[in-house]
Amino acid sequence: MAQAVRRRSLSPLALLNSDGKAHPKENSLALATVVLGLVAALTNFWPGLHMISSWTGLAGILVGGAGLMISVTTAERFLLVVGLGAAGVGFFLGVAHGGLWGGL
């Protein structure tokens, strides 16, 4: 019985390409959103870093919104929504601690 053999890529990004096609732009936007969201959320533990958290949170929201517009697979959308949530929390807490421009 002849069956098609599917070779799985060993790349961690292969999990995002569940349709079997490469999506480099979509994957990079999803990963950038997650990284920006993590930086924005983690820098909120130190109120003196409110400018970093608010600016990276704002960038994460913008990049994540653009990524959601062009995302193809469910895994990409999952990462984008998680990153957007973290970026939103980082942005709003950064603004609450002093804002984008340091309370000018």
ZIZI-V631514 format. One record per residue. N is the residue number from 1. PSI is psi as a letter, one per 20 degrees, with the letter a starting at -180 (999 if undefined). Layout:
n | psi
N | PSI
N | PSI
//
This chain:
n | psi
1 | p
2 | p
3 | q
4 | p
5 | p
6 | p
7 | p
8 | p
9 | q
10 | j
11 | q
12 | h
13 | i
14 | h
15 | h
16 | h
17 | m
18 | i
19 | j
20 | i
21 | q
22 | p
23 | m
24 | h
25 | g
26 | g
27 | g
28 | h
29 | h
30 | g
31 | h
32 | h
33 | g
34 | g
35 | g
36 | h
37 | g
38 | g
39 | g
40 | g
41 | h
42 | h
43 | i
44 | i
45 | i
46 | o
47 | h
48 | i
49 | k
50 | h
51 | h
52 | g
53 | h
54 | g
55 | g
56 | h
57 | g
58 | g
59 | h
60 | h
61 | g
62 | g
63 | g
64 | h
65 | g
66 | h
67 | h
68 | h
69 | h
70 | j
71 | q
72 | g
73 | r
74 | h
75 | h
76 | g
77 | h
78 | g
79 | h
80 | g
81 | g
82 | g
83 | h
84 | h
85 | g
86 | h
87 | h
88 | g
89 | g
90 | g
91 | g
92 | h
93 | h
94 | h
95 | h
96 | h
97 | i
98 | i
99 | a
100 | h
101 | j
102 | k
103 | k
104 | 999
//
